[in-house]
Amino acid sequence: MAMHGPGRSANVSALSSVTFQLLLKLTAVYFVFYFLFTLGLIIRKSLVLPYPVDALVCDVCLLFLLAALDFLHFFCGVKGNLTESERYILANLIVTGTTILLTIYFLVWQTYVMRADVIISSVLLVAYGLDGVLALSTLARLASVYS
């Protein structure tokens, strides 16, 4: 059962979304695969192709930034969903937008884009899009009940 925040009635049914929770966990598991696979592809591209050093550093730093933001995305989503906190879910939506932009970078704008990059980045974009839609619906449900 979800914890009720200050000023919230204890007899209100739990509004947390099981689907949102499962999708957050599935996205987190997929992101581990995405991170390791993309890091391996960057290493392979740097060894096989003429990869500029500054672009290599930029791609690796952006990948680690994406990993940190994905952790924040997961944390805010889970905490906001389980505690029914509008602030955490709103933070999750903001971080989701940022992670979508970084994923688009790896899909389109990185130095060398391979077919494998396109496939795994597209799957991650779909997962983030579904996360965003479910977070928005959960936020709307919480706002309508607690406002």
N, CA, C and O atoms as a GROMACS GRO file, in nm:
protein
  588
    1MET      N    1   0.084  -0.118   0.000
    1MET     CA    2   0.000   0.000   0.000
    1MET      C    3   0.088   0.123   0.000
    1MET      O    4   0.194   0.124   0.062
    2ALA      N    5   0.046   0.223  -0.066
    2ALA     CA    6   0.124   0.346  -0.078
    2ALA      C    7   0.117   0.426   0.052
    2ALA      O    8   0.016   0.422   0.123
    3MET      N    9   0.225   0.497   0.080
    3MET     CA   10   0.228   0.582   0.198
    3MET      C   11   0.154   0.711   0.166
    3MET      O   12   0.162   0.761   0.055
    4HIS      N   13   0.085   0.762   0.263
    4HIS     CA   14   0.010   0.886   0.242
    4HIS      C   15   0.091   1.003   0.293
    4HIS      O   16   0.147   0.998   0.402
    5GLY      N   17   0.095   1.107   0.214
    5GLY     CA   18   0.170   1.226   0.249
    5GLY      C   19   0.097   1.310   0.352
    5GLY      O   20  -0.013   1.275   0.393
    6PRO      N   21   0.158   1.420   0.393
    6PRO     CA   22   0.096   1.506   0.493
    6PRO      C   23  -0.034   1.566   0.441
    6PRO      O   24  -0.041   1.615   0.329
    7GLY      N   25  -0.137   1.562   0.523
    7GLY     CA   26  -0.265   1.621   0.488
    7GLY      C   27  -0.349   1.534   0.397
    7GLY      O   28  -0.452   1.579   0.347
    8ARG      N   29  -0.307   1.411   0.375
    8ARG     CA   30  -0.381   1.323   0.286
    8ARG      C   31  -0.459   1.223   0.369
    8ARG      O   32  -0.412   1.174   0.472
    9SER      N   33  -0.575   1.193   0.323
    9SER     CA   34  -0.665   1.104   0.396
    9SER      C   35  -0.616   0.961   0.388
    9SER      O   36  -0.568   0.917   0.283
   10ALA      N   37  -0.628   0.888   0.496
   10ALA     CA   38  -0.585   0.748   0.500
   10ALA      C   39  -0.687   0.658   0.432
   10ALA      O   40  -0.654   0.544   0.399
   11ASN      N   41  -0.810   0.705   0.411
   11ASN     CA   42  -0.910   0.618   0.350
   11ASN      C   43  -0.915   0.630   0.198
   11ASN      O   44  -0.999   0.566   0.134
   12VAL      N   45  -0.827   0.709   0.139
   12VAL     CA   46  -0.820   0.720  -0.006
   12VAL      C   47  -0.746   0.596  -0.057
   12VAL      O   48  -0.643   0.558  -0.001
   13SER      N   49  -0.797   0.535  -0.162
   13SER     CA   50  -0.731   0.416  -0.215
   13SER      C   51  -0.596   0.452  -0.275
   13SER      O   52  -0.572   0.567  -0.312
   14ALA      N   53  -0.509   0.354  -0.285
   14ALA     CA   54  -0.375   0.375  -0.339
   14ALA      C   55  -0.384   0.414  -0.486
   14ALA      O   56  -0.453   0.350  -0.564
   15LEU      N   57  -0.315   0.520  -0.521
   15LEU     CA   58  -0.320   0.571  -0.657
   15LEU      C   59  -0.194   0.539  -0.736
   15LEU      O   60  -0.182   0.576  -0.853
   16SER      N   61  -0.098   0.471  -0.673
   16SER     CA   62   0.024   0.439  -0.745
   16SER      C   63  -0.006   0.340  -0.857
   16SER      O   64  -0.098   0.258  -0.847
   17SER      N   65   0.072   0.349  -0.962
   17SER     CA   66   0.048   0.270  -1.082
   17SER      C   67   0.143   0.151  -1.088
   17SER      O   68   0.265   0.168  -1.091
   18VAL      N   69   0.087   0.032  -1.088
   18VAL     CA   70   0.169  -0.089  -1.099
   18VAL      C   71   0.235  -0.096  -1.236
   18VAL      O   72   0.351  -0.136  -1.248
   19THR      N   73   0.163  -0.057  -1.339
   19THR     CA   74   0.218  -0.058  -1.474
   19THR      C   75   0.337   0.035  -1.485
   19THR      O   76   0.439   0.001  -1.546
   20PHE      N   77   0.325   0.154  -1.427
   20PHE     CA   78   0.434   0.250  -1.428
   20PHE      C   79   0.555   0.194  -1.354
   20PHE      O   80   0.668   0.208  -1.400
   21GLN      N   81   0.531   0.130  -1.240
   21GLN     CA   82   0.638   0.071  -1.161
   21GLN      C   83   0.711  -0.039  -1.240
   21GLN      O   84   0.834  -0.043  -1.242
   22LEU      N   85   0.635  -0.126  -1.303
   22LEU     CA   86   0.696  -0.234  -1.381
   22LEU      C   87   0.774  -0.180  -1.501
   22LEU      O   88   0.883  -0.229  -1.532
   23LEU      N   89   0.720  -0.080  -1.566
   23LEU     CA   90   0.789  -0.022  -1.681
   23LEU      C   91   0.917   0.049  -1.638
   23LEU      O   92   1.017   0.045  -1.711
   24LEU      N   93   0.916   0.113  -1.523
   24LEU     CA   94   1.039   0.175  -1.472
   24LEU      C   95   1.147   0.070  -1.450
   24LEU      O   96   1.263   0.091  -1.486
   25LYS      N   97   1.109  -0.042  -1.390
   25LYS     CA   98   1.208  -0.148  -1.364
   25LYS      C   99   1.256  -0.211  -1.494
   25LYS      O  100   1.375  -0.240  -1.509
   26LEU      N  101   1.166  -0.232  -1.588
   26LEU     CA  102   1.204  -0.287  -1.718
   26LEU      C  103   1.297  -0.192  -1.793
   26LEU      O  104   1.394  -0.235  -1.855
   27THR      N  105   1.268  -0.063  -1.787
   27THR     CA  106   1.353   0.036  -1.851
   27THR      C  107   1.491   0.039  -1.786
   27THR      O  108   1.592   0.053  -1.856
   28ALA      N  109   1.496   0.026  -1.654
   28ALA     CA  110   1.625   0.026  -1.584
   28ALA      C  111   1.709  -0.096  -1.625
   28ALA      O  112   1.830  -0.084  -1.646
   29VAL      N  113   1.645  -0.211  -1.635
   29VAL     CA  114   1.717  -0.332  -1.676
   29VAL      C  115   1.766  -0.317  -1.820
   29VAL      O  116   1.880  -0.352  -1.852
   30TYR      N  117   1.680  -0.266  -1.908
   30TYR     CA  118   1.721  -0.247  -2.047
   30TYR      C  119   1.832  -0.144  -2.057
   30TYR      O  120   1.922  -0.156  -2.141
   31PHE      N  121   1.829  -0.041  -1.971
   31PHE     CA  122   1.932   0.061  -1.979
   31PHE      C  123   2.069   0.004  -1.945
   31PHE      O  124   2.169   0.046  -2.003
   32VAL      N  125   2.077  -0.091  -1.852
   32VAL     CA  126   2.206  -0.154  -1.822
   32VAL      C  127   2.262  -0.220  -1.948
   32VAL      O  128   2.380  -0.204  -1.980
   33PHE      N  129   2.176  -0.294  -2.019
   33PHE     CA  130   2.218  -0.353  -2.146
   33PHE      C  131   2.258  -0.244  -2.245
   33PHE      O  132   2.362  -0.255  -2.311
   34TYR      N  133   2.177  -0.139  -2.256
   34TYR     CA  134   2.204  -0.029  -2.349
   34TYR      C  135   2.339   0.036  -2.319
   34TYR      O  136   2.419   0.060  -2.410
   35PHE      N  137   2.365   0.063  -2.192
   35PHE     CA  138   2.488   0.129  -2.151
   35PHE      C  139   2.609   0.044  -2.188
   35PHE      O  140   2.704   0.092  -2.249
   36LEU      N  141   2.606  -0.083  -2.150
   36LEU     CA  142   2.720  -0.171  -2.177
   36LEU      C  143   2.741  -0.190  -2.327
   36LEU      O  144   2.854  -0.189  -2.375
   37PHE      N  145   2.632  -0.209  -2.401
   37PHE     CA  146   2.641  -0.229  -2.545
   37PHE      C  147   2.693  -0.104  -2.615
   37PHE      O  148   2.778  -0.112  -2.703
   38THR      N  149   2.642   0.012  -2.576
   38THR     CA  150   2.686   0.138  -2.638
   38THR      C  151   2.831   0.168  -2.603
   38THR      O  152   2.907   0.214  -2.689
   39LEU      N  153   2.871   0.142  -2.480
   39LEU     CA  154   3.011   0.161  -2.442
   39LEU      C  155   3.101   0.068  -2.524
   39LEU      O  156   3.207   0.109  -2.570
   40GLY      N  157   3.059  -0.056  -2.540
   40GLY     CA  158   3.135  -0.149  -2.624
   40GLY      C  159   3.143  -0.104  -2.769
   40GLY      O  160   3.248  -0.115  -2.832
   41LEU      N  161   3.033  -0.052  -2.821
   41LEU     CA  162   3.034  -0.001  -2.959
   41LEU      C  163   3.127   0.120  -2.973
   41LEU      O  164   3.198   0.132  -3.073
   42ILE      N  165   3.126   0.207  -2.874
   42ILE     CA  166   3.215   0.324  -2.880
   42ILE      C  167   3.361   0.280  -2.877
   42ILE      O  168   3.444   0.333  -2.950
   43ILE      N  169   3.391   0.182  -2.792
   43ILE     CA  170   3.529   0.130  -2.786
   43ILE      C  171   3.567   0.067  -2.920
   43ILE      O  172   3.676   0.090  -2.971
   44ARG      N  173   3.477  -0.013  -2.975
   44ARG     CA  174   3.504  -0.077  -3.105
   44ARG      C  175   3.523   0.028  -3.215
   44ARG      O  176   3.615   0.018  -3.296
   45LYS      N  177   3.435   0.128  -3.218
   45LYS     CA  178   3.447   0.232  -3.320
   45LYS      C  179   3.578   0.309  -3.306
   45LYS      O  180   3.640   0.347  -3.406
   46SER      N  181   3.621   0.332  -3.181
   46SER     CA  182   3.746   0.407  -3.161
   46SER      C  183   3.868   0.326  -3.203
   46SER      O  184   3.970   0.384  -3.240
   47LEU      N  185   3.858   0.193  -3.198
   47LEU     CA  186   3.970   0.110  -3.239
   47LEU      C  187   3.974   0.086  -3.390
   47LEU      O  188   4.081   0.077  -3.449
   48VAL      N  189   3.857   0.075  -3.452
   48VAL     CA  190   3.849   0.038  -3.593
   48VAL      C  191   3.844   0.161  -3.684
   48VAL      O  192   3.906   0.162  -3.791
   49LEU      N  193   3.770   0.262  -3.644
   49LEU     CA  194   3.748   0.380  -3.728
   49LEU      C  195   3.835   0.496  -3.681
   49LEU      O  196   3.876   0.499  -3.566
   50PRO      N  197   3.863   0.592  -3.769
   50PRO     CA  198   3.938   0.710  -3.727
   50PRO      C  199   3.850   0.802  -3.642
   50PRO      O  200   3.783   0.892  -3.694
   51TYR      N  201   3.850   0.779  -3.514
   51TYR     CA  202   3.762   0.848  -3.420
   51TYR      C  203   3.838   0.966  -3.359
   51TYR      O  204   3.938   0.943  -3.291
   52PRO      N  205   3.796   1.090  -3.379
   52PRO     CA  206   3.865   1.204  -3.317
   52PRO      C  207   3.860   1.194  -3.164
   52PRO      O  208   3.758   1.156  -3.106
   53VAL      N  209   3.970   1.228  -3.101
   53VAL     CA  210   3.981   1.212  -2.956
   53VAL      C  211   3.878   1.298  -2.883
   53VAL      O  212   3.817   1.252  -2.787
   54ASP      N  213   3.859   1.421  -2.927
   54ASP     CA  214   3.764   1.508  -2.858
   54ASP      C  215   3.621   1.456  -2.873
   54ASP      O  216   3.540   1.468  -2.781
   55ALA      N  217   3.589   1.398  -2.988
   55ALA     CA  218   3.456   1.339  -3.007
   55ALA      C  219   3.439   1.214  -2.923
   55ALA      O  220   3.330   1.186  -2.871
   56LEU      N  221   3.547   1.137  -2.908
   56LEU     CA  222   3.543   1.017  -2.824
   56LEU      C  223   3.516   1.054  -2.678
   56LEU      O  224   3.433   0.993  -2.611
   57VAL      N  225   3.588   1.155  -2.631
   57VAL     CA  226   3.568   1.200  -2.493
   57VAL      C  227   3.426   1.252  -2.474
   57VAL      O  228   3.362   1.225  -2.373
   58CYS      N  229   3.376   1.327  -2.572
   58CYS     CA  230   3.240   1.381  -2.565
   58CYS      C  231   3.137   1.268  -2.561
   58CYS      O  232   3.044   1.272  -2.479
   59ASP      N  233   3.152   1.168  -2.647
   59ASP     CA  234   3.056   1.057  -2.650
   59ASP      C  235   3.057   0.977  -2.521
   59ASP      O  236   2.951   0.940  -2.469
   60VAL      N  237   3.176   0.950  -2.468
   60VAL     CA  238   3.185   0.873  -2.343
   60VAL      C  239   3.128   0.954  -2.226
   60VAL      O  240   3.056   0.899  -2.143
   61CYS      N  241   3.160   1.082  -2.219
   61CYS     CA  242   3.106   1.166  -2.111
   61CYS      C  243   2.954   1.176  -2.119
   61CYS      O  244   2.886   1.169  -2.017
   62LEU      N  245   2.901   1.191  -2.240
   62LEU     CA  246   2.755   1.197  -2.255
   62LEU      C  247   2.689   1.064  -2.220
   62LEU      O  248   2.577   1.062  -2.168
   63LEU      N  249   2.757   0.953  -2.248
   63LEU     CA  250   2.702   0.823  -2.210
   63LEU      C  251   2.697   0.808  -2.058
   63LEU      O  252   2.599   0.757  -2.004
   64PHE      N  253   2.802   0.852  -1.989
   64PHE     CA  254   2.800   0.846  -1.843
   64PHE      C  255   2.700   0.945  -1.784
   64PHE      O  256   2.639   0.917  -1.681
   65LEU      N  257   2.683   1.061  -1.847
   65LEU     CA  258   2.579   1.155  -1.804
   65LEU      C  259   2.441   1.092  -1.820
   65LEU      O  260   2.354   1.107  -1.734
   66LEU      N  261   2.421   1.022  -1.931
   66LEU     CA  262   2.294   0.952  -1.953
   66LEU      C  263   2.272   0.846  -1.846
   66LEU      O  264   2.159   0.827  -1.801
   67ALA      N  265   2.378   0.777  -1.806
   67ALA     CA  266   2.365   0.676  -1.700
   67ALA      C  267   2.324   0.741  -1.568
   67ALA      O  268   2.238   0.688  -1.497
   68ALA      N  269   2.385   0.854  -1.534
   68ALA     CA  270   2.349   0.923  -1.410
   68ALA      C  271   2.205   0.973  -1.416
   68ALA      O  272   2.131   0.963  -1.318
   69LEU      N  273   2.165   1.028  -1.529
   69LEU     CA  274   2.027   1.076  -1.544
   69LEU      C  275   1.927   0.962  -1.543
   69LEU      O  276   1.815   0.978  -1.495
   70ASP      N  277   1.966   0.846  -1.597
   70ASP     CA  278   1.875   0.732  -1.594
   70ASP      C  279   1.856   0.683  -1.450
   70ASP      O  280   1.745   0.643  -1.413
   71PHE      N  281   1.963   0.686  -1.370
   71PHE     CA  282   1.948   0.650  -1.229
   71PHE      C  283   1.854   0.747  -1.160
   71PHE      O  284   1.768   0.705  -1.082
   72LEU      N  285   1.868   0.876  -1.188
   72LEU     CA  286   1.779   0.977  -1.130
   72LEU      C  287   1.636   0.958  -1.180
   72LEU      O  288   1.541   0.974  -1.103
   73HIS      N  289   1.620   0.923  -1.306
   73HIS     CA  290   1.489   0.894  -1.365
   73HIS      C  291   1.422   0.779  -1.290
   73HIS      O  292   1.304   0.788  -1.253
   74PHE      N  293   1.497   0.672  -1.268
   74PHE     CA  294   1.444   0.555  -1.197
   74PHE      C  295   1.409   0.590  -1.052
   74PHE      O  296   1.302   0.555  -1.004
   75PHE      N  297   1.499   0.660  -0.984
   75PHE     CA  298   1.477   0.695  -0.844
   75PHE      C  299   1.354   0.784  -0.826
   75PHE      O  300   1.268   0.756  -0.743
   76CYS      N  301   1.346   0.890  -0.905
   76CYS     CA  302   1.232   0.982  -0.893
   76CYS      C  303   1.101   0.913  -0.930
   76CYS      O  304   0.998   0.937  -0.867
   77GLY      N  305   1.105   0.829  -1.032
   77GLY     CA  306   0.984   0.759  -1.073
   77GLY      C  307   0.934   0.662  -0.967
   77GLY      O  308   0.815   0.662  -0.935
   78VAL      N  309   1.024   0.581  -0.914
   78VAL     CA  310   0.984   0.483  -0.813
   78VAL      C  311   0.939   0.553  -0.685
   78VAL      O  312   0.835   0.519  -0.629
   79LYS      N  313   1.017   0.650  -0.639
   79LYS     CA  314   0.982   0.720  -0.515
   79LYS      C  315   0.851   0.797  -0.532
   79LYS      O  316   0.766   0.796  -0.442
   80GLY      N  317   0.835   0.864  -0.644
   80GLY     CA  318   0.712   0.939  -0.667
   80GLY      C  319   0.591   0.850  -0.680
   80GLY      O  320   0.483   0.885  -0.632
   81ASN      N  321   0.607   0.735  -0.742
   81ASN     CA  322   0.495   0.643  -0.760
   81ASN      C  323   0.457   0.578  -0.628
   81ASN      O  324   0.338   0.569  -0.595
   82LEU      N  325   0.554   0.532  -0.552
   82LEU     CA  326   0.523   0.461  -0.428
   82LEU      C  327   0.474   0.553  -0.317
   82LEU      O  328   0.390   0.514  -0.236
   83THR      N  329   0.526   0.674  -0.312
   83THR     CA  330   0.482   0.768  -0.208
   83THR      C  331   0.370   0.859  -0.256
   83THR      O  332   0.321   0.943  -0.180
   84GLU      N  333   0.331   0.842  -0.381
   84GLU     CA  334   0.228   0.926  -0.442
   84GLU      C  335   0.263   1.074  -0.431
   84GLU      O  336   0.179   1.157  -0.396
   85SER      N  337   0.388   1.105  -0.461
   85SER     CA  338   0.439   1.242  -0.453
   85SER      C  339   0.439   1.306  -0.592
   85SER      O  340   0.505   1.258  -0.684
   86GLU      N  341   0.365   1.414  -0.604
   86GLU     CA  342   0.357   1.484  -0.732
   86GLU      C  343   0.492   1.546  -0.770
   86GLU      O  344   0.525   1.552  -0.888
   87ARG      N  345   0.568   1.591  -0.671
   87ARG     CA  346   0.696   1.654  -0.700
   87ARG      C  347   0.795   1.555  -0.761
   87ARG      O  348   0.864   1.588  -0.858
   88TYR      N  349   0.802   1.436  -0.706
   88TYR     CA  350   0.894   1.337  -0.760
   88TYR      C  351   0.852   1.293  -0.900
   88TYR      O  352   0.938   1.271  -0.986
   89ILE      N  353   0.724   1.280  -0.923
   89ILE     CA  354   0.679   1.239  -1.056
   89ILE      C  355   0.704   1.351  -1.157
   89ILE      O  356   0.738   1.324  -1.272
   90LEU      N  357   0.687   1.475  -1.115
   90LEU     CA  358   0.719   1.587  -1.203
   90LEU      C  359   0.869   1.590  -1.232
   90LEU      O  360   0.910   1.616  -1.346
   91ALA      N  361   0.951   1.565  -1.130
   91ALA     CA  362   1.096   1.556  -1.153
   91ALA      C  363   1.128   1.442  -1.248
   91ALA      O  364   1.217   1.454  -1.332
   92ASN      N  365   1.056   1.330  -1.234
   92ASN     CA  366   1.074   1.218  -1.326
   92ASN      C  367   1.044   1.258  -1.469
   92ASN      O  368   1.115   1.219  -1.561
   93LEU      N  369   0.938   1.336  -1.488
   93LEU     CA  370   0.902   1.381  -1.624
   93LEU      C  371   1.010   1.473  -1.682
   93LEU      O  372   1.042   1.463  -1.800
   94ILE      N  373   1.064   1.561  -1.600
   94ILE     CA  374   1.169   1.652  -1.647
   94ILE      C  375   1.295   1.573  -1.685
   94ILE      O  376   1.355   1.598  -1.790
   95VAL      N  377   1.333   1.479  -1.599
   95VAL     CA  378   1.452   1.397  -1.628
   95VAL      C  379   1.426   1.308  -1.749
   95VAL      O  380   1.518   1.282  -1.827
   96THR      N  381   1.303   1.260  -1.766
   96THR     CA  382   1.270   1.179  -1.883
   96THR      C  383   1.291   1.259  -2.011
   96THR      O  384   1.344   1.206  -2.109
   97GLY      N  385   1.250   1.385  -2.011
   97GLY     CA  386   1.273   1.470  -2.128
   97GLY      C  387   1.421   1.485  -2.160
   97GLY      O  388   1.461   1.482  -2.276
   98THR      N  389   1.503   1.501  -2.056
   98THR     CA  390   1.647   1.514  -2.076
   98THR      C  391   1.708   1.385  -2.127
   98THR      O  392   1.793   1.387  -2.216
   99THR      N  393   1.665   1.272  -2.072
   99THR     CA  394   1.720   1.144  -2.118
   99THR      C  395   1.676   1.115  -2.262
   99THR      O  396   1.751   1.053  -2.338
  100ILE      N  397   1.558   1.159  -2.298
  100ILE     CA  398   1.514   1.142  -2.438
  100ILE      C  399   1.605   1.222  -2.531
  100ILE      O  400   1.644   1.172  -2.637
  101LEU      N  401   1.639   1.344  -2.492
  101LEU     CA  402   1.729   1.425  -2.576
  101LEU      C  403   1.867   1.361  -2.590
  101LEU      O  404   1.924   1.361  -2.699
  102LEU      N  405   1.920   1.307  -2.480
  102LEU     CA  406   2.050   1.242  -2.489
  102LEU      C  407   2.044   1.113  -2.571
  102LEU      O  408   2.139   1.080  -2.642
  103THR      N  409   1.934   1.042  -2.561
  103THR     CA  410   1.918   0.921  -2.642
  103THR      C  411   1.908   0.957  -2.790
  103THR      O  412   1.961   0.885  -2.875
  104ILE      N  413   1.842   1.068  -2.820
  104ILE     CA  414   1.837   1.114  -2.960
  104ILE      C  415   1.977   1.150  -3.009
  104ILE      O  416   2.010   1.128  -3.125
  105TYR      N  417   2.060   1.206  -2.920
  105TYR     CA  418   2.199   1.232  -2.958
  105TYR      C  419   2.268   1.103  -3.002
  105TYR      O  420   2.333   1.100  -3.107
  106PHE      N  421   2.253   0.997  -2.923
  106PHE     CA  422   2.317   0.870  -2.960
  106PHE      C  423   2.251   0.804  -3.080
  106PHE      O  424   2.312   0.722  -3.147
  107LEU      N  425   2.128   0.840  -3.107
  107LEU     CA  426   2.057   0.785  -3.222
  107LEU      C  427   2.096   0.856  -3.352
  107LEU      O  428   2.105   0.793  -3.457
  108VAL      N  429   2.121   0.987  -3.345
  108VAL     CA  430   2.138   1.066  -3.466
  108VAL      C  431   2.273   1.138  -3.474
  108VAL      O  432   2.336   1.135  -3.580
  109TRP      N  433   2.317   1.201  -3.367
  109TRP     CA  434   2.426   1.298  -3.377
  109TRP      C  435   2.562   1.252  -3.329
  109TRP      O  436   2.657   1.330  -3.339
  110GLN      N  437   2.578   1.132  -3.278
  110GLN     CA  438   2.712   1.094  -3.235
  110GLN      C  439   2.802   1.080  -3.358
  110GLN      O  440   2.754   1.080  -3.471
  111THR      N  441   2.932   1.070  -3.337
  111THR     CA  442   3.028   1.076  -3.447
  111THR      C  443   3.003   0.970  -3.553
  111THR      O  444   2.993   1.002  -3.671
  112TYR      N  445   2.992   0.845  -3.513
  112TYR     CA  446   2.960   0.736  -3.605
  112TYR      C  447   2.836   0.666  -3.553
  112TYR      O  448   2.834   0.618  -3.440
  113VAL      N  449   2.732   0.661  -3.635
  113VAL     CA  450   2.608   0.593  -3.596
  113VAL      C  451   2.598   0.464  -3.677
  113VAL      O  452   2.592   0.466  -3.800
  114MET      N  453   2.597   0.353  -3.606
  114MET     CA  454   2.585   0.222  -3.671
  114MET      C  455   2.440   0.175  -3.662
  114MET      O  456   2.360   0.231  -3.587
  115ARG      N  457   2.407   0.074  -3.738
  115ARG     CA  458   2.271   0.020  -3.737
  115ARG      C  459   2.234  -0.030  -3.597
  115ARG      O  460   2.119  -0.014  -3.553
  116ALA      N  461   2.329  -0.090  -3.527
  116ALA     CA  462   2.302  -0.138  -3.390
  116ALA      C  463   2.268  -0.020  -3.298
  116ALA      O  464   2.181  -0.033  -3.212
  117ASP      N  465   2.335   0.094  -3.317
  117ASP     CA  466   2.302   0.214  -3.239
  117ASP      C  467   2.158   0.256  -3.263
  117ASP      O  468   2.086   0.290  -3.169
  118VAL      N  469   2.118   0.254  -3.388
  118VAL     CA  470   1.982   0.296  -3.423
  118VAL      C  471   1.879   0.204  -3.358
  118VAL      O  472   1.779   0.251  -3.305
  119ILE      N  473   1.904   0.074  -3.363
  119ILE     CA  474   1.807  -0.022  -3.308
  119ILE      C  475   1.795  -0.008  -3.157
  119ILE      O  476   1.684   0.005  -3.105
  120ILE      N  477   1.908  -0.011  -3.086
  120ILE     CA  478   1.898  -0.009  -2.940
  120ILE      C  479   1.854   0.128  -2.888
  120ILE      O  480   1.785   0.136  -2.786
  121SER      N  481   1.892   0.235  -2.956
  121SER     CA  482   1.847   0.367  -2.914
  121SER      C  483   1.698   0.386  -2.941
  121SER      O  484   1.629   0.452  -2.863
  122SER      N  485   1.648   0.329  -3.049
  122SER     CA  486   1.505   0.339  -3.079
  122SER      C  487   1.422   0.266  -2.975
  122SER      O  488   1.317   0.315  -2.933
  123VAL      N  489   1.468   0.148  -2.934
  123VAL     CA  490   1.396   0.074  -2.829
  123VAL      C  491   1.396   0.153  -2.699
  123VAL      O  492   1.294   0.159  -2.630
  124LEU      N  493   1.510   0.214  -2.666
  124LEU     CA  494   1.516   0.295  -2.543
  124LEU      C  495   1.425   0.417  -2.553
  124LEU      O  496   1.362   0.455  -2.454
  125LEU      N  497   1.418   0.480  -2.670
  125LEU     CA  498   1.327   0.594  -2.688
  125LEU      C  499   1.182   0.554  -2.668
  125LEU      O  500   1.105   0.628  -2.607
  126VAL      N  501   1.144   0.437  -2.719
  126VAL     CA  502   1.006   0.389  -2.700
  126VAL      C  503   0.980   0.366  -2.551
  126VAL      O  504   0.873   0.402  -2.501
  127ALA      N  505   1.076   0.306  -2.482
  127ALA     CA  506   1.058   0.282  -2.338
  127ALA      C  507   1.045   0.414  -2.262
  127ALA      O  508   0.960   0.427  -2.174
  128TYR      N  509   1.130   0.512  -2.295
  128TYR     CA  510   1.120   0.642  -2.228
  128TYR      C  511   0.988   0.712  -2.262
  128TYR      O  512   0.929   0.777  -2.176
  129GLY      N  513   0.943   0.698  -2.385
  129GLY     CA  514   0.814   0.757  -2.422
  129GLY      C  515   0.700   0.697  -2.343
  129GLY      O  516   0.613   0.770  -2.294
  130LEU      N  517   0.699   0.565  -2.329
  130LEU     CA  518   0.595   0.500  -2.248
  130LEU      C  519   0.606   0.541  -2.102
  130LEU      O  520   0.504   0.563  -2.035
  131ASP      N  521   0.729   0.551  -2.051
  131ASP     CA  522   0.749   0.599  -1.913
  131ASP      C  523   0.690   0.738  -1.896
  131ASP      O  524   0.622   0.766  -1.797
  132GLY      N  525   0.716   0.825  -1.992
  132GLY     CA  526   0.663   0.961  -1.984
  132GLY      C  527   0.512   0.966  -1.986
  132GLY      O  528   0.451   1.041  -1.910
  133VAL      N  529   0.450   0.886  -2.073
  133VAL     CA  530   0.304   0.883  -2.080
  133VAL      C  531   0.244   0.831  -1.950
  133VAL      O  532   0.148   0.888  -1.899
  134LEU      N  533   0.301   0.722  -1.896
  134LEU     CA  534   0.248   0.668  -1.771
  134LEU      C  535   0.275   0.762  -1.653
  134LEU      O  536   0.192   0.772  -1.562
  135ALA      N  537   0.390   0.829  -1.653
  135ALA     CA  538   0.417   0.926  -1.546
  135ALA      C  539   0.320   1.043  -1.554
  135ALA      O  540   0.272   1.091  -1.451
  136LEU      N  541   0.290   1.088  -1.675
  136LEU     CA  542   0.195   1.198  -1.691
  136LEU      C  543   0.055   1.157  -1.645
  136LEU      O  544  -0.014   1.236  -1.581
  137SER      N  545   0.014   1.035  -1.679
  137SER     CA  546  -0.119   0.990  -1.635
  137SER      C  547  -0.124   0.972  -1.484
  137SER      O  548  -0.225   1.002  -1.421
  138THR      N  549  -0.016   0.922  -1.425
  138THR     CA  550  -0.011   0.908  -1.279
  138THR      C  551  -0.013   1.045  -1.213
  138THR      O  552  -0.080   1.065  -1.112
  139LEU      N  553   0.061   1.140  -1.268
  139LEU     CA  554   0.062   1.276  -1.214
  139LEU      C  555  -0.076   1.339  -1.224
  139LEU      O  556  -0.121   1.405  -1.130
  140ALA      N  557  -0.144   1.319  -1.336
  140ALA     CA  558  -0.279   1.375  -1.352
  140ALA      C  559  -0.376   1.313  -1.252
  140ALA      O  560  -0.460   1.382  -1.196
  141ARG      N  561  -0.364   1.182  -1.230
  141ARG     CA  562  -0.451   1.115  -1.134
  141ARG      C  563  -0.426   1.167  -0.992
  141ARG      O  564  -0.520   1.190  -0.917
  142LEU      N  565  -0.299   1.184  -0.957
  142LEU     CA  566  -0.267   1.236  -0.824
  142LEU      C  567  -0.314   1.380  -0.808
  142LEU      O  568  -0.367   1.418  -0.703
  143ALA      N  569  -0.294   1.460  -0.911
  143ALA     CA  570  -0.334   1.601  -0.903
  143ALA      C  571  -0.485   1.616  -0.892
  143ALA      O  572  -0.534   1.705  -0.822
  144SER      N  573  -0.559   1.529  -0.959
  144SER     CA  574  -0.705   1.541  -0.953
  144SER      C  575  -0.760   1.498  -0.817
  144SER      O  576  -0.862   1.550  -0.773
  145VAL      N  577  -0.695   1.404  -0.752
  145VAL     CA  578  -0.744   1.356  -0.622
  145VAL      C  579  -0.699   1.446  -0.509
  145VAL      O  580  -0.777   1.478  -0.419
  146TYR      N  581  -0.572   1.489  -0.512
  146TYR     CA  582  -0.515   1.561  -0.398
  146TYR      C  583  -0.521   1.713  -0.411
  146TYR      O  584  -0.468   1.782  -0.324
  147SER      N  585  -0.582   1.767  -0.515
  147SER     CA  586  -0.587   1.913  -0.526
  147SER      C  587  -0.719   1.969  -0.481
  147SER      O  588  -0.739   2.091  -0.484
   0.00000   0.00000   0.00000
